[in-house]
């Protein structure tokens, strides 16, 4: 219900502050589903948040305008309660509403300005006169006395309006450069965010791949170990059989040896 801060767009087209929608979805993490607070559309997988650049610029401009309005509001110095000032008098260094301005209008020779709280800054700190000129050599606003008897005698000067226009022209050029640089930076950010999303997808793919590899390796390990176990059991069986055969052969060899050593022919032949 407030001004958007870092707005993002959901696939359904509704916009939210990145922090707000992230906080809302964090609470839905256990449900394994994510809802759009506006239309209640359900997403089984957490959607990617796409930055809404146009809406963000509108929000920033609105916030800046509100801040400027709050900072520049000036009240009448003569009213007992806050009343917006219509003009400020440079000589009196006061701000006046319409009612008090009519009374003040009888004072001749006073310079009236749009409402401001910085009246003291519009006068020379040395001669206490109105600043009317701009010294281009010292880049300073000066009064008439500064240009005649002050420290700016003989310097090149311009009227405040002329100097202001030149300054605004330079600022316009600077602003254009900054806007161009901002757009380029925004493009780079979007490009990097796209790469980051691809990297996240690649991370998920690699995780799944290696998880499947681990499962396959575990299955292969079990099969190989099972085959080896069967082979070991086979070898054990064969060894036992051969040991039995060896014992039988040894017994026969001993018997034959005994027969060979007998001296009675009849016993040998029987």
C-alpha angles and dihedrals in degrees: 000000000000136000113302117259115197092342120208132191125230122215088257089061100250121130130223139164108271092233093049097049092042091053091047093050093045087064090052093051094102092053092059089224133090126209132203104236089215105049099010092234110166124226118194091199121045105258124231111256111234115204114239101217096180094051091046092055091049091051093048092049091050092049091048091051092050092049092049091049092051093047096047099045108120126191132208114267094213102050119095091222131035110289121166112253120235099195141005123221114223095200096047092036090221137118122229139198122222092271096052092037090065090056092044090051089078089069108092127215096024120136114229121202137179110281111289139159094209100073092134090059090059092065130072110260091215105041099021090228129131115278105242107155141048121224106215093194095056096026090230138130110239141180129235093266091054090058094046107035104000134084094286099064110142094011123132110261139187133192115262090246093053093046091046092052091050090048091049090050090053090046090051090054091046090048092051090051091048092048090051091047090047092052091048090048090049090052090050091049091050091047092050091046089053090050090048091052090050089048089052090051090047089050091054091047092050091047091053091044095052092042089056090045091053091050091048092048091049090050091047091048091053092049094048093046090047091052091048091049091052090049092050090050090049091050091049091052093048091047091052090050092048091047089054091048090048091053090050092050091048091051091051091047091053091049092049091047089052091051091050091054095051118106097197109092094198093056091049093051094045 
